[in-house]
Each structure stands twice: as C-alpha cells, then as structure tokens.
Amino acid sequence: MPRIIVTTEQSKRSDAPVLLDERVHPEHLSDEHAAAQLVERIGWAVTDASDVERDPAQRPAKRQASSPS
C-alpha cells in the first residue's frame, strides 16, 4: 500500500521523529474535500518537521485529524 512519510532531515538517526506516516488510498483523492484533508495533514507534518529541525526540544504533540463531513 502506498504511504506518505514526513520526517526531519535527521532521518538517518534512529531517534528522528516521524511527523506523518499514513497509508494513502485512492479515496484520499476521490473528491476535493478528501484531497484537501490529506493536504492539510501533510502541511501540518511539514510545518512540525521544520519546527523540530529548528528546535529539537519542540517535538509536537500529535494532532487530531478532522472528521469527514
């Protein structure tokens, strides 16, 4: 199954945080709403990874994905 994984540049280290590790299904791109939710989760993970790279003490808490309408 395809996956999206977002981590920091320090990914060669075993303690590098994984900010997003998500299976991707065709349904994630089946309509505009579902695709927007996927992009939103990727955006959160990229922002969090950038924050962690600047200050490793700022490992973010896990975010709750919004429920589909």
HUURVEN-V317382 format. One record per run of one state. SS is the DSSP state (A for helix, B for strand, O for the rest). FROM is the first residue (numbers start at 1). TO is the last residue. If there is no record, write none. Layout:
SS&FROM&TO ; SS&FROM&TO
//
This chain:
O&1&2 ; B&3&7 ; O&8&8 ; A&9&12 ; O&13&17 ; B&18&23 ; O&24&25 ; A&26&29 ; O&30&31 ; A&32&54 ; O&55&69
//
